[in-house]
Amino acid sequence: MTGLVSEKLQAALGARIIKSRPLSGGDIADVSLLTLDDGRQVVAKRPRMDQPDTTATEKMMLKHLAAASDLPVPEVLFQSKGLLVISYLEHAGVADTTAAARDIASHVAKLHDVQPKNRFPYYGFEKDTFIGPLPQQNKAADNWCEFFVERRLLAMAGSATRTGKMSKDLMTRIEAFAAKIDHFLPKQPPSSLLHGDLWAGNILIDGDRAAGFIDPAISYGHAEMDLAFIDLMGGLALSFFDAYNELRPVEAEYQTTRKIIYQLWPLLVHVRLFGGGYVDQVGERLDHLGF
């Protein structure tokens, strides 16, 4: 941190930084807990040298979530090139897994009740964003099948293929499935505000409640996308899905088919990042779908 940036940061915070210690969990950034001379604690995120600077985009996404929804997210306190400082949300970890999962479900259901204000049908977002370190295309469409295929499925599969993380044969199978996508997905489902990277690692839990949601990859789309992400990554008690279904009933097609389809997205993200066994998981889902 340069002297000028440090001066601007301290001016924005209205206090001096007197202590810093690293926090775990930052896959693409160094994350630190800063203690200020007025007793407050804040979190600083600095992208690593080999990673893209996503700080301005993360600032924008957190501000959009705070303005458009009641989802508890950190407050953005300062952002400059290569640095994002956000409020620290107290969280002691899970004490009651069932109650915590139900509380998380109530927040996610309310988030999914938020619809785009500009028009309907509308899928996408006003700007492209990131999911982790990877670009996430958000050019808006009024057909969900078109959006999911072009901006999610083929965009990430193509990137994975070009970088050698996935075979051309598997790409051909994905393209064959994509050509039939409207046999499986609704063209104009209700459009919800999505967290986009929703799993236990991005949820701060304090006892029996959700203290906050971090590291979003937002867009507007089919709410089942977030549910499939949680289903795939795990980490929450099954009471999450029971509680969510009570608040926003999920159609039967989610369990029978659509969950498998929507899990292709986070799996392809992991293929692009890590390759390995995630490639096999993509193939298994295509097998199940008959492709």
Rosetta blueprint (number, residue, H / E / L):
1 M L
2 T L
3 G H
4 L H
5 V H
6 S H
7 E H
8 K H
9 L H
10 Q H
11 A H
12 A H
13 L H
14 G L
15 A L
16 R L
17 I E
18 I E
19 K E
20 S E
21 R E
22 P E
23 L E
24 S L
25 G L
26 G L
27 D L
28 I L
29 A E
30 D E
31 V E
32 S E
33 L E
34 L E
35 T E
36 L E
37 D L
38 D L
39 G L
40 R L
41 Q E
42 V E
43 V E
44 A E
45 K E
46 R E
47 P E
48 R L
49 M L
50 D L
51 Q L
52 P L
53 D L
54 T L
55 T H
56 A H
57 T H
58 E H
59 K H
60 M H
61 M H
62 L H
63 K H
64 H H
65 L H
66 A H
67 A H
68 A H
69 S L
70 D L
71 L L
72 P L
73 V L
74 P L
75 E L
76 V E
77 L E
78 F E
79 Q E
80 S E
81 K L
82 G L
83 L E
84 L E
85 V E
86 I E
87 S E
88 Y L
89 L L
90 E L
91 H L
92 A L
93 G E
94 V E
95 A L
96 D L
97 T H
98 T H
99 A H
100 A H
101 A H
102 R H
103 D H
104 I H
105 A H
106 S H
107 H H
108 V H
109 A H
110 K H
111 L H
112 H H
113 D L
114 V L
115 Q L
116 P L
117 K L
118 N L
119 R L
120 F L
121 P L
122 Y L
123 Y E
124 G E
125 F L
126 E L
127 K L
128 D L
129 T E
130 F E
131 I E
132 G L
133 P L
134 L E
135 P E
136 Q E
137 Q L
138 N L
139 K L
140 A L
141 A E
142 D L
143 N L
144 W H
145 C H
146 E H
147 F H
148 F H
149 V H
150 E H
151 R H
152 R H
153 L H
154 L H
155 A H
156 M H
157 A H
158 G H
159 S H
160 A H
161 T H
162 R H
163 T L
164 G L
165 K L
166 M L
167 S L
168 K H
169 D H
170 L H
171 M H
172 T H
173 R H
174 I H
175 E H
176 A H
177 F H
178 A H
179 A L
180 K L
181 I H
182 D H
183 H H
184 F L
185 L L
186 P L
187 K L
188 Q L
189 P L
190 P L
191 S L
192 S E
193 L E
194 L E
195 H L
196 G L
197 D L
198 L L
199 W L
200 A H
201 G H
202 N H
203 I E
204 L E
205 I E
206 D E
207 G E
208 D L
209 R E
210 A E
211 A E
212 G E
213 F E
214 I L
215 D L
216 P L
217 A L
218 I L
219 S E
220 Y E
221 G E
222 H L
223 A L
224 E H
225 M H
226 D H
227 L H
228 A H
229 F H
230 I H
231 D H
232 L H
233 M H
234 G L
235 G L
236 L L
237 A L
238 L L
239 S H
240 F H
241 F H
242 D H
243 A H
244 Y H
245 N H
246 E H
247 L H
248 R L
249 P L
250 V L
251 E L
252 A H
253 E H
254 Y H
255 Q H
256 T H
257 T H
258 R H
259 K H
260 I H
261 I H
262 Y H
263 Q L
264 L H
265 W H
266 P H
267 L H
268 L H
269 V H
270 H H
271 V H
272 R H
273 L H
274 F H
275 G L
276 G L
277 G H
278 Y H
279 V H
280 D H
281 Q H
282 V H
283 G H
284 E H
285 R H
286 L H
287 D H
288 H H
289 L H
290 G L
291 F L
